[in-house]
Amino acid sequence: MPYTVVIDKQICQSSGNCVNDQPGAFGFDEDDLGEVLPAASGLPGERLLAIAARCPAIAIGIFDEAGEQLELKS
């Protein structure tokens, strides 16, 4: 199931956790903020949730095909 992944640039702290965890799916934009790359949508939901949970700003949102946001596990 493909997912839609977004990074809220207003709260991104550029920690790089997402880039370090999955460099093919996340990168940095021209402002050194986190950026979602096309490969992110093909990652399993559990993997995306694990990456999002490591974001110190909680700036990563993951949405299913119906547009529902997946909840992060604590």
All heavy atoms as TSV, in Angstrom:
chain	resi	resn	atom	element	x	y	z
A	1	MET	N	N	0.843	-1.171	0.000
A	1	MET	CA	C	0.000	0.000	0.000
A	1	MET	C	C	0.895	1.244	0.000
A	1	MET	O	O	1.723	1.415	0.877
A	1	MET	CB	C	-0.886	-0.030	1.250
A	1	MET	CG	C	-1.513	1.304	1.559
A	1	MET	SD	S	-2.362	1.386	3.157
A	1	MET	CE	C	-3.668	0.234	2.923
A	2	PRO	N	N	0.744	2.095	-0.967
A	2	PRO	CA	C	1.546	3.323	-0.992
A	2	PRO	C	C	1.039	4.334	0.040
A	2	PRO	O	O	-0.150	4.430	0.297
A	2	PRO	CB	C	1.366	3.854	-2.413
A	2	PRO	CG	C	0.107	3.245	-2.902
A	2	PRO	CD	C	-0.077	1.954	-2.155
A	3	TYR	N	N	1.972	5.055	0.581
A	3	TYR	CA	C	1.657	6.073	1.582
A	3	TYR	C	C	2.062	7.437	1.061
A	3	TYR	O	O	2.944	7.555	0.213
A	3	TYR	CB	C	2.409	5.791	2.890
A	3	TYR	CG	C	1.971	4.519	3.552
A	3	TYR	CD1	C	2.646	3.324	3.338
A	3	TYR	CD2	C	0.859	4.504	4.382
A	3	TYR	CE1	C	2.233	2.147	3.947
A	3	TYR	CE2	C	0.435	3.335	4.989
A	3	TYR	CZ	C	1.124	2.162	4.768
A	3	TYR	OH	O	0.709	1.001	5.358
A	4	THR	N	N	1.423	8.454	1.596
A	4	THR	CA	C	1.834	9.828	1.343
A	4	THR	C	C	2.578	10.292	2.585
A	4	THR	O	O	2.075	10.172	3.704
A	4	THR	CB	C	0.609	10.732	1.088
A	4	THR	OG1	O	-0.098	10.231	-0.052
A	4	THR	CG2	C	1.037	12.162	0.840
A	5	VAL	N	N	3.776	10.794	2.370
A	5	VAL	CA	C	4.620	11.246	3.478
A	5	VAL	C	C	4.875	12.736	3.286
A	5	VAL	O	O	5.208	13.179	2.186
A	5	VAL	CB	C	5.955	10.472	3.497
A	5	VAL	CG1	C	6.798	10.892	4.693
A	5	VAL	CG2	C	5.714	8.969	3.504
A	6	VAL	N	N	4.699	13.489	4.359
A	6	VAL	CA	C	4.934	14.934	4.295
A	6	VAL	C	C	5.804	15.358	5.473
A	6	VAL	O	O	5.771	14.736	6.534
A	6	VAL	CB	C	3.615	15.746	4.291
A	6	VAL	CG1	C	2.781	15.442	3.068
A	6	VAL	CG2	C	2.815	15.491	5.541
A	7	ILE	N	N	6.565	16.407	5.265
A	7	ILE	CA	C	7.341	17.016	6.341
A	7	ILE	C	C	6.850	18.447	6.495
A	7	ILE	O	O	6.810	19.206	5.526
A	7	ILE	CB	C	8.850	16.998	6.046
A	7	ILE	CG1	C	9.365	15.558	6.006
A	7	ILE	CG2	C	9.618	17.825	7.082
A	7	ILE	CD1	C	10.835	15.422	5.684
A	8	ASP	N	N	6.478	18.801	7.701
A	8	ASP	CA	C	6.045	20.163	7.997
A	8	ASP	C	C	7.298	21.029	8.124
A	8	ASP	O	O	8.007	20.976	9.132
A	8	ASP	CB	C	5.237	20.178	9.289
A	8	ASP	CG	C	4.663	21.547	9.616
A	8	ASP	OD1	O	5.196	22.572	9.120
A	8	ASP	OD2	O	3.689	21.604	10.393
A	9	LYS	N	N	7.567	21.798	7.101
A	9	LYS	CA	C	8.783	22.619	7.048
A	9	LYS	C	C	8.776	23.729	8.104
A	9	LYS	O	O	9.824	24.252	8.456
A	9	LYS	CB	C	8.951	23.249	5.661
A	9	LYS	CG	C	8.906	22.262	4.514
A	9	LYS	CD	C	10.240	21.670	4.244
A	9	LYS	CE	C	10.145	20.747	3.030
A	9	LYS	NZ	N	11.392	20.538	2.405
A	10	GLN	N	N	7.600	24.067	8.613
A	10	GLN	CA	C	7.516	25.108	9.632
A	10	GLN	C	C	8.073	24.643	10.976
A	10	GLN	O	O	8.506	25.469	11.778
A	10	GLN	CB	C	6.062	25.562	9.811
A	10	GLN	CG	C	5.462	26.150	8.558
A	10	GLN	CD	C	6.180	27.412	8.102
A	10	GLN	OE1	O	6.514	28.267	8.901
A	10	GLN	NE2	N	6.420	27.520	6.813
A	11	ILE	N	N	8.074	23.331	11.208
A	11	ILE	CA	C	8.566	22.842	12.494
A	11	ILE	C	C	9.793	21.937	12.374
A	11	ILE	O	O	10.384	21.573	13.388
A	11	ILE	CB	C	7.450	22.134	13.298
A	11	ILE	CG1	C	6.910	20.918	12.553
A	11	ILE	CG2	C	6.345	23.109	13.636
A	11	ILE	CD1	C	5.925	20.094	13.364
A	12	CYS	N	N	10.202	21.593	11.155
A	12	CYS	CA	C	11.387	20.752	10.947
A	12	CYS	C	C	12.603	21.430	11.577
A	12	CYS	O	O	12.830	22.630	11.406
A	12	CYS	CB	C	11.622	20.538	9.451
A	12	CYS	SG	S	13.125	19.599	9.082
A	13	GLN	N	N	13.397	20.644	12.321
A	13	GLN	CA	C	14.590	21.161	12.990
A	13	GLN	C	C	15.881	20.753	12.287
A	13	GLN	O	O	16.965	20.980	12.812
A	13	GLN	CB	C	14.624	20.676	14.444
A	13	GLN	CG	C	13.469	21.158	15.261
A	13	GLN	CD	C	13.446	20.551	16.658
A	13	GLN	OE1	O	14.212	19.653	16.983
A	13	GLN	NE2	N	12.552	21.042	17.487
A	14	SER	N	N	15.779	20.117	11.138
A	14	SER	CA	C	16.948	19.685	10.365
A	14	SER	C	C	17.868	18.752	11.153
A	14	SER	O	O	19.080	18.786	10.972
A	14	SER	CB	C	17.752	20.889	9.865
A	14	SER	OG	O	16.959	21.721	9.068
A	15	SER	N	N	17.306	17.912	11.990
A	15	SER	CA	C	18.132	16.995	12.780
A	15	SER	C	C	18.813	15.952	11.902
A	15	SER	O	O	19.879	15.460	12.232
A	15	SER	CB	C	17.294	16.296	13.847
A	15	SER	OG	O	16.452	15.319	13.254
A	16	GLY	N	N	18.170	15.595	10.801
A	16	GLY	CA	C	18.743	14.609	9.888
A	16	GLY	C	C	18.447	13.169	10.262
A	16	GLY	O	O	18.942	12.254	9.603
A	17	ASN	N	N	17.653	12.938	11.309
A	17	ASN	CA	C	17.336	11.557	11.677
A	17	ASN	C	C	16.687	10.809	10.523
A	17	ASN	O	O	17.033	9.659	10.254
A	17	ASN	CB	C	16.422	11.513	12.900
A	17	ASN	CG	C	17.133	11.871	14.179
A	17	ASN	OD1	O	18.354	12.014	14.202
A	17	ASN	ND2	N	16.378	12.032	15.252
A	18	CYS	N	N	15.754	11.437	9.834
A	18	CYS	CA	C	15.065	10.766	8.729
A	18	CYS	C	C	16.046	10.449	7.591
A	18	CYS	O	O	16.002	9.366	7.001
A	18	CYS	CB	C	13.897	11.600	8.222
A	18	CYS	SG	S	14.313	13.274	7.660
A	19	VAL	N	N	16.943	11.362	7.316
A	19	VAL	CA	C	17.936	11.163	6.250
A	19	VAL	C	C	18.892	10.045	6.622
A	19	VAL	O	O	19.211	9.186	5.797
A	19	VAL	CB	C	18.706	12.478	5.965
A	19	VAL	CG1	C	19.772	12.257	4.904
A	19	VAL	CG2	C	17.744	13.582	5.548
A	20	ASN	N	N	19.328	10.022	7.876
A	20	ASN	CA	C	20.232	8.965	8.329
A	20	ASN	C	C	19.542	7.606	8.352
A	20	ASN	O	O	20.158	6.592	8.034
A	20	ASN	CB	C	20.784	9.286	9.721
A	20	ASN	CG	C	21.750	10.445	9.691
A	20	ASN	OD1	O	22.434	10.682	8.709
A	20	ASN	ND2	N	21.807	11.185	10.786
A	21	ASP	N	N	18.268	7.584	8.721
A	21	ASP	CA	C	17.527	6.324	8.803
A	21	ASP	C	C	17.203	5.734	7.441
A	21	ASP	O	O	17.196	4.514	7.281
A	21	ASP	CB	C	16.216	6.515	9.576
A	21	ASP	CG	C	16.422	6.687	11.065
A	21	ASP	OD1	O	17.549	6.459	11.552
A	21	ASP	OD2	O	15.440	7.042	11.750
A	22	GLN	N	N	16.923	6.567	6.458
A	22	GLN	CA	C	16.522	6.084	5.135
A	22	GLN	C	C	16.943	7.109	4.076
A	22	GLN	O	O	16.124	7.834	3.531
A	22	GLN	CB	C	15.006	5.880	5.108
A	22	GLN	CG	C	14.525	4.979	4.016
A	22	GLN	CD	C	14.828	3.518	4.263
A	22	GLN	OE1	O	14.657	3.002	5.358
A	22	GLN	NE2	N	15.286	2.845	3.245
A	23	PRO	N	N	18.254	7.153	3.751
A	23	PRO	CA	C	18.751	8.191	2.835
A	23	PRO	C	C	18.143	8.150	1.434
A	23	PRO	O	O	18.113	9.173	0.769
A	23	PRO	CB	C	20.256	7.958	2.796
A	23	PRO	CG	C	20.488	6.632	3.402
A	23	PRO	CD	C	19.310	6.287	4.248
A	24	GLY	N	N	17.635	7.050	0.988
A	24	GLY	CA	C	17.008	7.006	-0.335
A	24	GLY	C	C	15.603	7.563	-0.356
A	24	GLY	O	O	15.049	7.842	-1.412
A	25	ALA	N	N	15.024	7.737	0.833
A	25	ALA	CA	C	13.642	8.190	0.931
A	25	ALA	C	C	13.518	9.612	1.477
A	25	ALA	O	O	12.485	10.249	1.299
A	25	ALA	CB	C	12.851	7.227	1.808
A	26	PHE	N	N	14.572	10.079	2.142
A	26	PHE	CA	C	14.561	11.427	2.711
A	26	PHE	C	C	15.881	12.113	2.391
A	26	PHE	O	O	16.918	11.465	2.279
A	26	PHE	CB	C	14.372	11.377	4.239
A	26	PHE	CG	C	13.046	10.820	4.658
A	26	PHE	CD1	C	12.891	9.463	4.893
A	26	PHE	CD2	C	11.948	11.645	4.798
A	26	PHE	CE1	C	11.663	8.931	5.262
A	26	PHE	CE2	C	10.716	11.126	5.173
A	26	PHE	CZ	C	10.577	9.766	5.405
A	27	GLY	N	N	15.817	13.413	2.238
A	27	GLY	CA	C	17.011	14.201	1.961
A	27	GLY	C	C	16.829	15.580	2.553
A	27	GLY	O	O	15.941	15.807	3.376
A	28	PHE	N	N	17.681	16.487	2.129
A	28	PHE	CA	C	17.587	17.884	2.561
A	28	PHE	C	C	17.295	18.757	1.353
A	28	PHE	O	O	17.836	18.531	0.270
A	28	PHE	CB	C	18.895	18.352	3.213
A	28	PHE	CG	C	19.171	17.722	4.545
A	28	PHE	CD1	C	20.171	16.776	4.692
A	28	PHE	CD2	C	18.433	18.086	5.658
A	28	PHE	CE1	C	20.427	16.199	5.921
A	28	PHE	CE2	C	18.680	17.507	6.898
A	28	PHE	CZ	C	19.682	16.568	7.022
A	29	ASP	N	N	16.451	19.768	1.551
A	29	ASP	CA	C	16.160	20.704	0.470
A	29	ASP	C	C	17.203	21.825	0.468
A	29	ASP	O	O	18.178	21.786	1.226
A	29	ASP	CB	C	14.723	21.237	0.563
A	29	ASP	CG	C	14.463	22.120	1.781
A	29	ASP	OD1	O	15.427	22.535	2.469
A	29	ASP	OD2	O	13.285	22.408	2.047
A	30	GLU	N	N	16.986	22.830	-0.358
A	30	GLU	CA	C	17.945	23.925	-0.492
A	30	GLU	C	C	18.078	24.768	0.771
A	30	GLU	O	O	19.058	25.495	0.942
A	30	GLU	CB	C	17.584	24.827	-1.689
A	30	GLU	CG	C	16.243	25.512	-1.582
A	30	GLU	CD	C	15.049	24.655	-2.002
A	30	GLU	OE1	O	15.237	23.540	-2.525
A	30	GLU	OE2	O	13.912	25.112	-1.792
A	31	ASP	N	N	17.112	24.639	1.678
A	31	ASP	CA	C	17.176	25.356	2.961
A	31	ASP	C	C	17.668	24.447	4.087
A	31	ASP	O	O	17.568	24.803	5.268
A	31	ASP	CB	C	15.795	25.913	3.323
A	31	ASP	CG	C	15.327	26.973	2.334
A	31	ASP	OD1	O	16.165	27.792	1.898
A	31	ASP	OD2	O	14.128	26.982	1.989
A	32	ASP	N	N	18.174	23.266	3.731
A	32	ASP	CA	C	18.648	22.263	4.695
A	32	ASP	C	C	17.548	21.755	5.624
A	32	ASP	O	O	17.814	21.353	6.758
A	32	ASP	CB	C	19.835	22.780	5.520
A	32	ASP	CG	C	21.092	22.912	4.675
A	32	ASP	OD1	O	21.283	22.088	3.751
A	32	ASP	OD2	O	21.876	23.829	4.933
A	33	LEU	N	N	16.327	21.783	5.148
A	33	LEU	CA	C	15.206	21.190	5.874
A	33	LEU	C	C	14.933	19.816	5.285
A	33	LEU	O	O	15.257	19.542	4.131
A	33	LEU	CB	C	13.958	22.076	5.759
A	33	LEU	CG	C	14.074	23.455	6.395
A	33	LEU	CD1	C	12.854	24.290	6.050
A	33	LEU	CD2	C	14.261	23.350	7.893
A	34	GLY	N	N	14.317	18.956	6.082
A	34	GLY	CA	C	13.998	17.622	5.608
A	34	GLY	C	C	13.116	17.665	4.367
A	34	GLY	O	O	12.257	18.547	4.234
A	35	GLU	N	N	13.366	16.718	3.481
A	35	GLU	CA	C	12.610	16.645	2.229
A	35	GLU	C	C	12.256	15.185	1.970
A	35	GLU	O	O	13.090	14.294	2.118
A	35	GLU	CB	C	13.465	17.195	1.095
A	35	GLU	CG	C	12.821	17.122	-0.260
A	35	GLU	CD	C	13.667	17.800	-1.313
A	35	GLU	OE1	O	14.847	17.434	-1.468
A	35	GLU	OE2	O	13.143	18.696	-1.983
A	36	VAL	N	N	11.016	14.947	1.587
A	36	VAL	CA	C	10.561	13.604	1.247
A	36	VAL	C	C	10.919	13.331	-0.212
A	36	VAL	O	O	10.604	14.120	-1.099
A	36	VAL	CB	C	9.035	13.475	1.442
A	36	VAL	CG1	C	8.563	12.075	1.074
A	36	VAL	CG2	C	8.648	13.817	2.874
A	37	LEU	N	N	11.593	12.211	-0.457
A	37	LEU	CA	C	11.943	11.789	-1.809
A	37	LEU	C	C	10.926	10.751	-2.285
A	37	LEU	O	O	10.241	10.122	-1.465
A	37	LEU	CB	C	13.361	11.214	-1.822
A	37	LEU	CG	C	14.461	12.165	-1.306
A	37	LEU	CD1	C	15.813	11.455	-1.289
A	37	LEU	CD2	C	14.510	13.431	-2.145
A	38	PRO	N	N	10.793	10.554	-3.602
A	38	PRO	CA	C	9.765	9.647	-4.128
A	38	PRO	C	C	9.788	8.240	-3.537
A	38	PRO	O	O	8.730	7.628	-3.358
A	38	PRO	CB	C	10.056	9.618	-5.628
A	38	PRO	CG	C	10.693	10.944	-5.905
A	38	PRO	CD	C	11.502	11.243	-4.678
A	39	ALA	N	N	10.936	7.722	-3.186
A	39	ALA	CA	C	11.023	6.354	-2.661
A	39	ALA	C	C	10.315	6.188	-1.319
A	39	ALA	O	O	9.967	5.068	-0.933
A	39	ALA	CB	C	12.485	5.936	-2.539
A	40	ALA	N	N	10.068	7.265	-0.603
A	40	ALA	CA	C	9.434	7.164	0.716
A	40	ALA	C	C	8.050	6.545	0.633
A	40	ALA	O	O	7.651	5.783	1.516
A	40	ALA	CB	C	9.360	8.544	1.375
A	41	SER	N	N	7.304	6.850	-0.409
A	41	SER	CA	C	5.931	6.354	-0.508
A	41	SER	C	C	5.861	4.837	-0.649
A	41	SER	O	O	4.837	4.234	-0.359
A	41	SER	CB	C	5.195	7.022	-1.669
A	41	SER	OG	O	5.786	6.638	-2.896
A	42	GLY	N	N	6.945	4.198	-1.061
A	42	GLY	CA	C	6.952	2.753	-1.222
A	42	GLY	C	C	7.418	1.981	-0.004
A	42	GLY	O	O	7.384	0.750	0.007
A	43	LEU	N	N	7.846	2.691	1.044
A	43	LEU	CA	C	8.303	2.003	2.251
A	43	LEU	C	C	7.107	1.448	3.023
A	43	LEU	O	O	6.014	2.020	2.988
A	43	LEU	CB	C	9.080	2.965	3.149
A	43	LEU	CG	C	10.429	3.445	2.636
A	43	LEU	CD1	C	11.002	4.494	3.576
A	43	LEU	CD2	C	11.393	2.284	2.477
A	44	PRO	N	N	7.320	0.357	3.741
A	44	PRO	CA	C	6.234	-0.186	4.570
A	44	PRO	C	C	5.816	0.807	5.646
A	44	PRO	O	O	6.638	1.582	6.158
A	44	PRO	CB	C	6.857	-1.429	5.206
A	44	PRO	CG	C	8.084	-1.731	4.410
A	44	PRO	CD	C	8.531	-0.440	3.796
A	45	GLY	N	N	4.553	0.771	6.000
A	45	GLY	CA	C	4.028	1.686	7.003
A	45	GLY	C	C	4.760	1.611	8.328
A	45	GLY	O	O	5.018	2.642	8.953
A	46	GLU	N	N	5.108	0.416	8.755
A	46	GLU	CA	C	5.812	0.275	10.030
A	46	GLU	C	C	7.173	0.969	9.993
A	46	GLU	O	O	7.599	1.575	10.974
A	46	GLU	CB	C	5.970	-1.197	10.399
A	46	GLU	CG	C	4.679	-1.861	10.804
A	46	GLU	CD	C	4.039	-1.243	12.041
A	46	GLU	OE1	O	4.767	-0.936	13.005
A	46	GLU	OE2	O	2.812	-1.053	12.024
A	47	ARG	N	N	7.851	0.885	8.854
A	47	ARG	CA	C	9.152	1.544	8.708
A	47	ARG	C	C	8.986	3.060	8.748
A	47	ARG	O	O	9.748	3.777	9.410
A	47	ARG	CB	C	9.830	1.099	7.408
A	47	ARG	CG	C	11.161	1.754	7.149
A	47	ARG	CD	C	12.204	1.265	8.134
A	47	ARG	NE	N	13.481	1.902	7.851
A	47	ARG	CZ	C	14.288	2.386	8.786
A	47	ARG	NH1	N	13.992	2.260	10.052
A	47	ARG	NH2	N	15.418	2.960	8.454
A	48	LEU	N	N	7.990	3.562	8.033
A	48	LEU	CA	C	7.733	4.999	8.020
A	48	LEU	C	C	7.375	5.504	9.417
A	48	LEU	O	O	7.834	6.566	9.834
A	48	LEU	CB	C	6.613	5.326	7.037
A	48	LEU	CG	C	6.973	5.182	5.562
A	48	LEU	CD1	C	5.718	5.268	4.704
A	48	LEU	CD2	C	7.988	6.234	5.145
A	49	LEU	N	N	6.579	4.739	10.144
A	49	LEU	CA	C	6.211	5.131	11.498
A	49	LEU	C	C	7.429	5.170	12.408
A	49	LEU	O	O	7.563	6.061	13.251
A	49	LEU	CB	C	5.152	4.194	12.058
A	49	LEU	CG	C	3.753	4.370	11.474
A	49	LEU	CD1	C	2.838	3.243	11.926
A	49	LEU	CD2	C	3.169	5.717	11.849
A	50	ALA	N	N	8.335	4.220	12.234
A	50	ALA	CA	C	9.557	4.200	13.043
A	50	ALA	C	C	10.420	5.426	12.750
A	50	ALA	O	O	10.975	6.042	13.666
A	50	ALA	CB	C	10.341	2.917	12.785
A	51	ILE	N	N	10.532	5.788	11.478
A	51	ILE	CA	C	11.312	6.969	11.099
A	51	ILE	C	C	10.652	8.231	11.657
A	51	ILE	O	O	11.317	9.088	12.243
A	51	ILE	CB	C	11.459	7.056	9.567
A	51	ILE	CG1	C	12.318	5.897	9.058
A	51	ILE	CG2	C	12.035	8.405	9.136
A	51	ILE	CD1	C	12.271	5.695	7.553
A	52	ALA	N	N	9.339	8.340	11.500
A	52	ALA	CA	C	8.614	9.512	11.990
A	52	ALA	C	C	8.727	9.645	13.508
A	52	ALA	O	O	8.840	10.753	14.034
A	52	ALA	CB	C	7.158	9.445	11.563
A	53	ALA	N	N	8.727	8.531	14.211
A	53	ALA	CA	C	8.808	8.564	15.668
A	53	ALA	C	C	10.153	9.088	16.152
A	53	ALA	O	O	10.254	9.625	17.251
A	53	ALA	CB	C	8.555	7.169	16.235
A	54	ARG	N	N	11.188	8.964	15.334
A	54	ARG	CA	C	12.517	9.464	15.718
A	54	ARG	C	C	12.715	10.944	15.408
A	54	ARG	O	O	13.728	11.525	15.765
A	54	ARG	CB	C	13.606	8.646	15.011
A	54	ARG	CG	C	13.797	7.290	15.645
A	54	ARG	CD	C	14.989	6.496	15.146
A	54	ARG	NE	N	16.052	7.164	14.432
A	54	ARG	CZ	C	17.120	7.752	15.008
A	54	ARG	NH1	N	17.233	7.778	16.321
A	54	ARG	NH2	N	18.057	8.301	14.255
A	55	CYS	N	N	11.756	11.561	14.762
A	55	CYS	CA	C	11.860	12.990	14.444
A	55	CYS	C	C	11.650	13.797	15.722
A	55	CYS	O	O	10.567	13.735	16.322
A	55	CYS	CB	C	10.817	13.386	13.397
A	55	CYS	SG	S	10.815	15.156	13.028
A	56	PRO	N	N	12.668	14.561	16.168
A	56	PRO	CA	C	12.518	15.299	17.420
A	56	PRO	C	C	11.445	16.387	17.363
A	56	PRO	O	O	10.888	16.755	18.399
A	56	PRO	CB	C	13.903	15.906	17.656
A	56	PRO	CG	C	14.567	15.914	16.330
A	56	PRO	CD	C	13.978	14.766	15.554
A	57	ALA	N	N	11.126	16.870	16.188
A	57	ALA	CA	C	10.113	17.920	16.046
A	57	ALA	C	C	8.728	17.352	15.744
A	57	ALA	O	O	7.758	18.095	15.675
A	57	ALA	CB	C	10.514	18.891	14.937
A	58	ILE	N	N	8.648	16.045	15.548
A	58	ILE	CA	C	7.417	15.375	15.133
A	58	ILE	C	C	6.861	16.063	13.880
A	58	ILE	O	O	5.690	16.394	13.783
A	58	ILE	CB	C	6.380	15.306	16.270
A	58	ILE	CG1	C	7.039	14.796	17.555
A	58	ILE	CG2	C	5.216	14.395	15.904
A	58	ILE	CD1	C	6.173	14.892	18.786
A	59	ALA	N	N	7.754	16.287	12.923
A	59	ALA	CA	C	7.414	17.026	11.706
A	59	ALA	C	C	6.990	16.127	10.546
A	59	ALA	O	O	6.586	16.632	9.505
A	59	ALA	CB	C	8.606	17.873	11.272
A	60	ILE	N	N	7.076	14.813	10.700
A	60	ILE	CA	C	6.768	13.885	9.608
A	60	ILE	C	C	5.363	13.339	9.781
A	60	ILE	O	O	5.024	12.787	10.827
A	60	ILE	CB	C	7.781	12.727	9.558
A	60	ILE	CG1	C	9.196	13.272	9.372
A	60	ILE	CG2	C	7.420	11.754	8.438
A	60	ILE	CD1	C	10.286	12.223	9.498
A	61	GLY	N	N	4.551	13.508	8.744
A	61	GLY	CA	C	3.198	12.953	8.727
A	61	GLY	C	C	3.102	11.854	7.688
A	61	GLY	O	O	3.652	11.983	6.591
A	62	ILE	N	N	2.422	10.779	8.030
A	62	ILE	CA	C	2.243	9.652	7.116
A	62	ILE	C	C	0.747	9.423	6.961
A	62	ILE	O	O	0.019	9.292	7.950
A	62	ILE	CB	C	2.921	8.383	7.667
A	62	ILE	CG1	C	4.410	8.664	7.852
A	62	ILE	CG2	C	2.727	7.206	6.717
A	62	ILE	CD1	C	4.981	8.011	9.047
A	63	PHE	N	N	0.305	9.363	5.708
A	63	PHE	CA	C	-1.110	9.234	5.401
A	63	PHE	C	C	-1.336	8.011	4.518
A	63	PHE	O	O	-0.559	7.752	3.594
A	63	PHE	CB	C	-1.606	10.494	4.684
A	63	PHE	CG	C	-1.430	11.739	5.507
A	63	PHE	CD1	C	-0.230	12.435	5.509
A	63	PHE	CD2	C	-2.466	12.201	6.305
A	63	PHE	CE1	C	-0.061	13.574	6.282
A	63	PHE	CE2	C	-2.301	13.341	7.087
A	63	PHE	CZ	C	-1.095	14.029	7.070
A	64	ASP	N	N	-2.424	7.277	4.788
A	64	ASP	CA	C	-2.749	6.112	3.974
A	64	ASP	C	C	-3.478	6.538	2.708
A	64	ASP	O	O	-3.687	7.735	2.473
A	64	ASP	CB	C	-3.530	5.075	4.781
A	64	ASP	CG	C	-4.915	5.553	5.230
A	64	ASP	OD1	O	-5.440	6.553	4.686
A	64	ASP	OD2	O	-5.479	4.901	6.128
A	65	GLU	N	N	-3.890	5.556	1.911
A	65	GLU	CA	C	-4.543	5.854	0.623
A	65	GLU	C	C	-5.843	6.636	0.786
A	65	GLU	O	O	-6.252	7.355	-0.108
A	65	GLU	CB	C	-4.807	4.555	-0.141
A	65	GLU	CG	C	-3.559	3.927	-0.689
A	65	GLU	CD	C	-3.837	2.634	-1.423
A	65	GLU	OE1	O	-4.759	1.881	-1.013
A	65	GLU	OE2	O	-3.130	2.370	-2.403
A	66	ALA	N	N	-6.497	6.473	1.942
A	66	ALA	CA	C	-7.754	7.176	2.199
A	66	ALA	C	C	-7.522	8.586	2.747
A	66	ALA	O	O	-8.472	9.323	2.988
A	66	ALA	CB	C	-8.605	6.374	3.180
A	67	GLY	N	N	-6.255	8.954	2.936
A	67	GLY	CA	C	-5.938	10.274	3.453
A	67	GLY	C	C	-5.943	10.362	4.960
A	67	GLY	O	O	-5.830	11.451	5.525
A	68	GLU	N	N	-6.072	9.221	5.620
A	68	GLU	CA	C	-6.058	9.183	7.083
A	68	GLU	C	C	-4.634	9.161	7.588
A	68	GLU	O	O	-3.805	8.402	7.092
A	68	GLU	CB	C	-6.799	7.952	7.606
A	68	GLU	CG	C	-8.266	7.915	7.230
A	68	GLU	CD	C	-9.095	8.986	7.929
A	68	GLU	OE1	O	-8.780	9.298	9.100
A	68	GLU	OE2	O	-10.002	9.533	7.287
A	69	GLN	N	N	-4.351	9.988	8.587
A	69	GLN	CA	C	-2.986	10.029	9.142
A	69	GLN	C	C	-2.776	8.843	10.057
A	69	GLN	O	O	-3.601	8.538	10.920
A	69	GLN	CB	C	-2.740	11.329	9.894
A	69	GLN	CG	C	-1.304	11.461	10.348
A	69	GLN	CD	C	-0.955	12.858	10.818
A	69	GLN	OE1	O	-1.812	13.724	10.913
A	69	GLN	NE2	N	0.310	13.087	11.096
A	70	LEU	N	N	-1.641	8.169	9.864
A	70	LEU	CA	C	-1.272	7.054	10.725
A	70	LEU	C	C	-0.760	7.633	12.042
A	70	LEU	O	O	-0.068	8.648	12.058
A	70	LEU	CB	C	-0.183	6.203	10.075
A	70	LEU	CG	C	-0.640	5.173	9.044
A	70	LEU	CD1	C	-1.270	5.816	7.840
A	70	LEU	CD2	C	0.523	4.304	8.633
A	71	GLU	N	N	-1.100	6.978	13.141
A	71	GLU	CA	C	-0.687	7.452	14.446
A	71	GLU	C	C	0.673	6.884	14.808
A	71	GLU	O	O	0.942	5.705	14.601
A	71	GLU	CB	C	-1.716	7.056	15.507
A	71	GLU	CG	C	-3.011	7.821	15.362
A	71	GLU	CD	C	-3.899	7.671	16.573
A	71	GLU	OE1	O	-3.369	7.555	17.699
A	71	GLU	OE2	O	-5.103	7.659	16.369
A	72	LEU	N	N	1.519	7.752	15.354
A	72	LEU	CA	C	2.836	7.324	15.812
A	72	LEU	C	C	2.676	6.498	17.063
A	72	LEU	O	O	1.800	6.750	17.893
A	72	LEU	CB	C	3.720	8.541	16.115
A	72	LEU	CG	C	4.046	9.454	14.947
A	72	LEU	CD1	C	4.920	10.599	15.435
A	72	LEU	CD2	C	4.735	8.694	13.853
A	73	LYS	N	N	3.538	5.509	17.181
A	73	LYS	CA	C	3.548	4.682	18.384
A	73	LYS	C	C	4.529	5.280	19.365
A	73	LYS	O	O	5.611	5.696	19.004
A	73	LYS	CB	C	3.936	3.253	18.026
A	73	LYS	CG	C	2.937	2.619	17.100
A	73	LYS	CD	C	3.353	1.234	16.704
A	73	LYS	CE	C	2.335	0.641	15.760
A	73	LYS	NZ	N	2.693	-0.661	15.269
A	74	SER	N	N	4.132	5.314	20.617
A	74	SER	CA	C	5.018	5.877	21.637
A	74	SER	C	C	5.934	4.829	22.218
A	74	SER	O	O	5.843	3.692	22.030
A	74	SER	CB	C	4.214	6.531	22.723
A	74	SER	OG	O	3.167	5.720	23.161
